[in-house]
Amino acid sequence: MKKIKKLLIFPLIAVLLTGLIPQKASASVSVSARSAIVMEQGSGRILFDKDAFTPRRIASITKIMTAILAIESGKMDEMVKVSEKAVRAEGSSIYLIPGEKIKLEDLVYGLMLRSGNDAAVAIAEHIGGSLDGFVFLMNQKAEEIGMKNTHFENPHGLDDHENHYSTAYDMALLTRYAMNNKDYGKISGTKVYKTPHPTESWNREWNNKNRLLSDYEYSTGGKTGFTKRAKRTLVTTASKGGLDLIAVTLNATGQSDWNDHIQMYEMGFKTYRLAEVLPKGVIKDIKDKFYKKKVFLETGFDYPITSEEKDFFEIKYKLMKPDSKWEDEENIPKIVGKATVYFDNRPLKTLPIYFKQESTKEKESFLNIFRNIFISIVGVKTDD
């Protein structure tokens, strides 16, 4: 089991709620794509990378951003009127009809499963008011997520703009963000989707282009991409034994990217396990009388490690020095400290420490118990 050292300090602090850049491990695997990465979803730890920070053309994996913006818009039930401009989009298509009205949710399925460029334009016009308006939202979200080496100029990834690029690392960050949304995860992992056709008696039926959903048992979703200049790009996700992984490859040739992703996943699942570093709930290691059994973590922290890394953790707790005003429990701050996880002597994650205040019901319950004990001792009579 993991060996974790504890340190308890009592200075007045400013509580931080930031996780630092995840440590990169030394695991390796042979990948043919020019750029590649494997990231653990929960912690963001990089398990493997190959030239993952070099900006490259990304083709249709651009649509991950288009999809999450559509989902987060809260307009998935709205009907979208398809413009002539959307229908004229080059490349892969779901064969929308000019002037037809289609549910935004259906467009997102067509976008993700069949990589419809017509769907991308229709979504962008509906959400952003125009292509330029939507591209602004894309870059705004990229900055919010921390995609520092990314710039979007269209919603589909076609090579119609020169300044449209990202990195394997940034696309893993985007996918990590998107996979926290249940609707995105569901759509990304859907193998087949059917929706009514506006002018025919039969349904539109879209099969997911992501072959790993059928060929790799642990696959949970992803997005394919290809243009002549970007070559093959691929983002996939997979889960096994509580470990959720994200794989990205850029600038691959032939059909090698499918095998690249399977090899990277097999390396990850074989080499790493998820260790519970800090459990959620009451912190048992706090011995100070004032704080003992009164402080807790709202969320725990798990981290993927190799068998050689189990003794690499150290946890330092910092708590505020109790104030005389705290005799009245209502004056105690909600957050009274922080727990910092160190991995291999470097700070990895900081979590706020909360003080557990008694609820009104708990106080009333205690007073009632005390009152009943007092009555039974002194023999006070009450009316029947």
C-alpha positions as CSV (number, residue, x, y, z in Angstrom):
1,M,0.0,0.0,0.0
2,K,1.1,3.6,-0.5
3,K,3.2,5.2,2.2
4,I,2.0,8.8,2.9
5,K,3.7,11.1,5.4
6,K,1.6,13.8,7.2
7,L,2.7,17.2,8.4
8,L,0.4,19.5,10.4
9,I,1.1,23.3,10.5
10,F,-1.1,26.1,11.9
11,P,-0.3,29.4,10.2
12,L,-3.0,31.7,8.9
13,I,-3.3,30.9,5.2
14,A,-4.9,31.9,2.0
15,V,-6.6,28.7,0.7
16,L,-5.7,27.7,-2.8
17,L,-7.9,25.4,-5.0
18,T,-5.5,24.7,-7.8
19,G,-4.0,21.5,-9.1
20,L,-0.5,21.9,-10.6
21,I,0.7,20.5,-13.9
22,P,0.5,16.7,-13.7
23,Q,3.8,14.8,-13.6
24,K,4.8,12.9,-16.7
25,A,5.7,9.3,-16.3
26,S,8.5,7.4,-18.1
27,A,6.4,4.7,-19.8
28,S,7.0,4.3,-23.5
29,V,5.4,2.8,-26.5
30,S,6.0,2.7,-30.3
31,V,3.7,5.2,-32.1
32,S,3.8,5.9,-35.8
33,A,1.9,9.3,-35.7
34,R,4.1,12.4,-35.5
35,S,2.4,13.6,-32.3
36,A,0.7,11.5,-29.6
37,I,-0.3,11.5,-26.0
38,V,-2.1,9.4,-23.4
39,M,-3.6,11.3,-20.5
40,E,-5.5,10.0,-17.4
41,Q,-8.8,11.7,-17.3
42,G,-9.3,12.3,-13.6
43,S,-5.9,13.7,-12.7
44,G,-4.8,14.9,-16.1
45,R,-1.5,13.0,-15.7
46,I,0.4,12.4,-18.9
47,L,1.2,8.7,-19.1
48,F,3.0,8.9,-22.5
49,D,3.7,11.6,-25.0
50,K,5.5,12.0,-28.3
51,D,6.0,15.6,-29.6
52,A,2.7,16.4,-27.9
53,F,3.3,20.1,-27.6
54,T,4.0,20.9,-31.3
55,P,1.1,22.8,-33.0
56,R,-0.3,20.9,-36.0
57,R,-3.3,20.9,-38.2
58,I,-6.1,18.9,-36.5
59,A,-8.8,18.3,-39.2
60,S,-12.2,17.1,-37.9
61,I,-11.2,16.5,-34.2
62,T,-12.0,20.3,-34.2
63,K,-15.6,19.1,-33.9
64,I,-15.1,18.1,-30.3
65,M,-15.1,21.8,-29.5
66,T,-18.1,22.5,-31.8
67,A,-20.0,19.7,-30.0
68,I,-19.3,20.7,-26.4
69,L,-20.2,24.3,-27.2
70,A,-23.5,23.2,-28.7
71,I,-24.2,20.9,-25.7
72,E,-23.4,23.6,-23.2
73,S,-25.5,26.2,-25.0
74,G,-28.7,24.7,-23.4
75,K,-30.3,24.7,-26.8
76,M,-30.2,21.0,-27.7
77,D,-34.0,20.8,-28.0
78,E,-34.2,23.8,-30.4
79,M,-34.9,23.4,-34.1
80,V,-32.2,24.7,-36.4
81,K,-33.0,26.0,-39.9
82,V,-30.3,24.8,-42.3
83,S,-28.8,27.5,-44.5
84,E,-27.5,27.2,-48.0
85,K,-24.1,28.0,-46.7
86,A,-24.2,24.9,-44.4
87,V,-25.3,22.6,-47.2
88,R,-22.4,23.9,-49.4
89,A,-19.8,22.9,-46.9
90,E,-17.1,20.7,-48.5
91,G,-16.1,17.2,-47.5
92,S,-17.9,14.8,-45.2
93,S,-21.6,15.4,-45.0
94,I,-24.9,14.2,-43.4
95,Y,-26.7,15.5,-46.5
96,L,-28.8,18.2,-44.9
97,I,-31.4,19.9,-47.1
98,P,-31.5,23.7,-47.5
99,G,-34.3,25.2,-45.4
100,E,-35.0,22.0,-43.5
101,K,-35.5,22.3,-39.7
102,I,-33.6,19.8,-37.6
103,K,-33.1,19.5,-33.9
104,L,-29.8,20.7,-32.6
105,E,-29.3,17.5,-30.8
106,D,-29.6,15.5,-34.0
107,L,-27.0,17.8,-35.6
108,V,-24.5,17.1,-32.8
109,Y,-25.0,13.4,-33.4
110,G,-24.4,13.8,-37.1
111,L,-21.4,16.0,-36.3
112,M,-19.7,13.5,-34.0
113,L,-20.7,10.2,-35.6
114,R,-20.4,11.0,-39.3
115,S,-18.2,14.1,-39.1
116,G,-20.7,16.2,-41.0
117,N,-19.2,19.5,-42.1
118,D,-22.7,20.7,-43.0
119,A,-23.8,19.9,-39.5
120,A,-20.8,21.9,-38.1
121,V,-21.7,25.0,-40.1
122,A,-25.4,24.7,-39.2
123,I,-24.5,24.4,-35.5
124,A,-22.1,27.3,-35.6
125,E,-24.6,29.6,-37.3
126,H,-27.3,28.7,-34.8
127,I,-25.2,29.0,-31.6
128,G,-22.9,31.9,-32.7
129,G,-25.2,33.8,-35.0
130,S,-22.5,33.5,-37.7
131,L,-19.4,31.5,-38.3
132,D,-17.2,34.3,-37.0
133,G,-19.3,34.6,-33.9
134,F,-19.0,30.9,-33.2
135,V,-15.3,30.9,-33.9
136,F,-15.0,33.6,-31.2
137,L,-16.7,31.3,-28.8
138,M,-14.4,28.4,-29.7
139,N,-11.3,30.4,-28.9
140,Q,-12.8,31.8,-25.8
141,K,-13.5,28.3,-24.5
142,A,-10.0,27.1,-25.5
143,E,-8.5,29.9,-23.4
144,E,-10.8,29.0,-20.5
145,I,-9.7,25.3,-20.7
146,G,-6.0,26.2,-20.9
147,M,-5.4,25.3,-24.5
148,K,-2.4,27.6,-24.8
149,N,-1.2,26.4,-28.2
150,T,-4.5,26.3,-30.0
151,H,-6.3,28.6,-32.4
152,F,-9.6,27.9,-34.2
153,E,-10.8,29.6,-37.4
154,N,-13.7,27.3,-38.4
155,P,-16.1,24.8,-36.7
156,H,-15.1,21.7,-38.8
157,G,-11.3,21.6,-39.3
158,L,-11.2,21.9,-43.1
159,D,-8.0,23.3,-44.5
160,D,-9.7,26.5,-45.6
161,H,-7.8,28.6,-43.1
162,E,-4.0,28.8,-42.4
163,N,-4.2,29.8,-38.7
164,H,-6.2,26.7,-37.5
165,Y,-4.1,24.4,-35.3
166,S,-3.7,22.7,-31.9
167,T,-1.5,20.2,-30.2
168,A,-2.0,16.6,-29.0
169,Y,-1.8,17.9,-25.4
170,D,-4.3,20.6,-25.9
171,M,-6.7,18.2,-27.6
172,A,-6.4,15.9,-24.7
173,L,-7.2,18.8,-22.4
174,L,-10.3,19.6,-24.5
175,T,-11.4,16.0,-24.4
176,R,-10.9,15.8,-20.6
177,Y,-13.1,18.8,-20.2
178,A,-15.7,17.5,-22.6
179,M,-15.9,14.0,-21.0
180,N,-17.0,15.6,-17.7
181,N,-20.3,16.4,-19.5
182,K,-22.5,13.3,-19.5
183,D,-24.3,14.3,-22.7
184,Y,-21.0,14.6,-24.6
185,G,-19.8,11.3,-23.3
186,K,-23.1,9.6,-24.4
187,I,-23.0,11.1,-27.9
188,S,-19.2,10.4,-28.3
189,G,-19.7,6.7,-27.4
190,T,-22.9,6.1,-29.5
191,K,-22.4,3.5,-32.2
192,V,-25.5,4.1,-34.3
193,Y,-28.1,6.9,-34.2
194,K,-31.4,7.3,-36.1
195,T,-33.5,10.4,-36.6
196,P,-36.4,11.1,-38.9
197,H,-35.7,12.3,-42.5
198,P,-37.6,15.5,-43.3
199,T,-38.7,14.5,-46.8
200,E,-38.6,10.7,-46.8
201,S,-40.5,7.9,-45.0
202,W,-37.3,6.3,-43.8
203,N,-35.0,7.5,-41.0
204,R,-31.6,8.9,-41.3
205,E,-29.1,6.4,-39.8
206,W,-25.6,7.3,-38.8
207,N,-22.9,4.8,-37.9
208,N,-20.0,6.1,-35.9
209,K,-16.7,6.3,-37.9
210,N,-14.7,5.5,-34.7
211,R,-13.7,1.9,-35.3
212,L,-12.4,1.4,-31.8
213,L,-16.0,1.4,-30.5
214,S,-16.4,-2.0,-32.2
215,D,-12.8,-3.2,-32.3
216,Y,-11.5,-2.4,-28.8
217,E,-13.6,-3.6,-25.9
218,Y,-12.5,-0.8,-23.5
219,S,-13.3,2.0,-25.9
220,T,-15.8,4.6,-24.7
221,G,-15.8,7.2,-27.5
222,G,-13.8,9.7,-29.6
223,K,-13.6,11.6,-32.8
224,T,-11.9,10.9,-36.1
225,G,-10.4,13.4,-38.5
226,F,-8.6,13.6,-41.9
227,T,-7.6,16.2,-44.5
228,K,-4.8,16.0,-47.0
229,R,-2.7,18.5,-45.2
230,A,-3.4,17.4,-41.6
231,K,-3.4,13.7,-42.6
232,R,-5.1,11.4,-40.1
233,T,-6.0,12.8,-36.6
234,L,-7.7,10.8,-33.9
235,V,-9.0,11.3,-30.4
236,T,-10.4,8.4,-28.4
237,T,-11.3,7.5,-24.8
238,A,-11.2,4.1,-23.0
239,S,-11.9,2.8,-19.5
240,K,-10.8,-0.3,-17.6
241,G,-10.5,-1.1,-13.9
242,G,-11.5,2.4,-12.8
243,L,-8.8,4.0,-15.1
244,D,-10.2,6.4,-17.6
245,L,-7.7,7.3,-20.4
246,I,-7.6,9.7,-23.3
247,A,-5.5,9.1,-26.4
248,V,-4.7,11.6,-29.2
249,T,-2.6,11.1,-32.4
250,L,-1.9,13.8,-35.0
251,N,-0.4,13.5,-38.5
252,A,-0.7,9.7,-38.9
253,T,-0.7,7.9,-42.2
254,G,-2.5,4.8,-43.5
255,Q,-4.6,3.1,-40.9
256,S,-1.8,3.1,-38.3
257,D,-3.6,5.4,-35.8
258,W,-6.1,2.7,-34.7
259,N,-3.2,0.4,-33.7
260,D,-1.4,3.3,-32.1
261,H,-4.3,4.0,-29.8
262,I,-4.7,0.3,-28.8
263,Q,-1.0,0.0,-28.0
264,M,-1.1,3.2,-25.9
265,Y,-4.1,2.0,-24.0
266,E,-2.7,-1.4,-23.4
267,M,0.5,0.2,-22.0
268,G,-1.6,2.5,-19.8
269,F,-3.8,-0.2,-18.4
270,K,-0.9,-2.6,-17.8
271,T,1.5,-0.1,-16.2
272,Y,-0.8,2.1,-14.1
273,R,-3.3,1.7,-11.3
274,L,-5.5,4.4,-9.6
275,A,-4.3,5.0,-6.1
276,E,-6.6,6.8,-3.5
277,V,-4.2,9.5,-2.2
278,L,-6.8,11.5,-0.2
279,P,-10.2,10.1,0.7
280,K,-13.3,12.2,0.7
281,G,-14.7,12.9,4.2
282,V,-13.4,13.5,7.7
283,I,-9.6,13.8,7.9
284,K,-8.5,11.2,10.4
285,D,-4.8,12.3,10.5
286,I,-5.7,15.6,12.3
287,K,-4.9,15.2,16.0
288,D,-5.3,18.8,17.2
289,K,-8.1,18.9,19.8
290,F,-9.9,21.9,18.2
291,Y,-9.9,20.3,14.7
292,K,-10.1,16.6,15.5
293,K,-13.0,14.9,13.8
294,K,-14.2,18.4,12.8
295,V,-12.4,19.0,9.5
296,F,-13.1,17.2,6.1
297,L,-12.5,17.2,2.4
298,E,-15.5,17.7,0.1
299,T,-13.7,15.7,-2.6
300,G,-11.0,13.1,-2.6
301,F,-8.0,12.8,-4.8
302,D,-7.0,9.8,-6.9
303,Y,-3.8,9.5,-9.0
304,P,-2.5,7.0,-11.5
305,I,0.8,5.4,-10.4
306,T,3.1,2.6,-11.4
307,S,4.1,-0.1,-8.8
308,E,7.4,1.7,-8.3
309,E,5.7,5.0,-7.3
310,K,3.6,3.9,-4.4
311,D,6.0,5.6,-1.8
312,F,6.3,8.9,-3.7
313,F,3.5,10.7,-2.0
314,E,3.6,13.1,0.9
315,I,0.7,15.2,2.3
316,K,1.0,18.4,4.1
317,Y,-1.9,20.0,6.0
318,K,-2.0,23.7,6.8
319,L,-4.7,24.9,9.2
320,M,-5.6,28.4,10.5
321,K,-4.7,29.1,14.1
322,P,-8.0,29.0,16.1
323,D,-9.2,32.5,17.0
324,S,-10.8,33.4,20.4
325,K,-13.9,34.5,18.4
326,W,-14.4,30.9,17.4
327,E,-15.9,30.1,20.8
328,D,-19.1,30.8,18.9
329,E,-19.0,28.2,16.2
330,E,-20.9,30.4,13.8
331,N,-17.8,32.6,13.5
332,I,-15.6,29.8,12.3
333,P,-14.8,30.1,8.6
334,K,-16.2,27.5,6.2
335,I,-12.7,26.8,4.9
336,V,-10.0,26.6,7.5
337,G,-7.0,25.3,5.7
338,K,-5.6,23.3,2.8
339,A,-4.2,19.8,2.1
340,T,-1.3,19.7,-0.4
341,V,-0.3,16.5,-2.1
342,Y,3.4,16.2,-3.0
343,F,4.5,13.6,-5.5
344,D,8.2,12.9,-5.8
345,N,8.9,16.0,-3.6
346,R,6.9,18.3,-6.0
347,P,3.5,19.9,-5.3
348,L,0.8,18.1,-7.3
349,K,-2.6,19.0,-5.9
350,T,-4.1,21.4,-3.4
351,L,-7.5,20.8,-1.8
352,P,-9.4,23.1,0.7
353,I,-10.1,21.8,4.2
354,Y,-13.6,22.5,5.5
355,F,-14.8,22.8,9.1
356,K,-17.8,20.7,10.0
357,Q,-20.3,22.9,11.8
358,E,-23.2,21.4,13.7
359,S,-26.5,21.9,11.9
360,T,-29.5,23.5,13.7
361,K,-31.1,20.0,14.0
362,E,-28.0,18.5,15.5
363,K,-27.9,21.4,18.1
364,E,-31.6,21.0,18.9
365,S,-31.2,17.2,19.2
366,F,-28.3,17.7,21.6
367,L,-30.3,20.2,23.7
368,N,-33.3,17.8,23.8
369,I,-31.1,14.9,25.0
370,F,-29.5,17.1,27.6
371,R,-33.0,18.3,28.8
372,N,-34.4,14.8,29.1
373,I,-31.3,13.7,31.1
374,F,-31.7,16.7,33.4
375,I,-35.5,16.0,33.9
376,S,-34.9,12.3,34.7
377,I,-32.2,13.2,37.3
378,V,-34.1,15.9,39.2
379,G,-37.5,14.2,38.8
380,V,-39.3,17.1,37.3
381,K,-43.0,16.2,36.6
382,T,-44.6,17.1,33.3
383,D,-48.2,17.2,32.4
384,D,-49.6,14.1,30.8
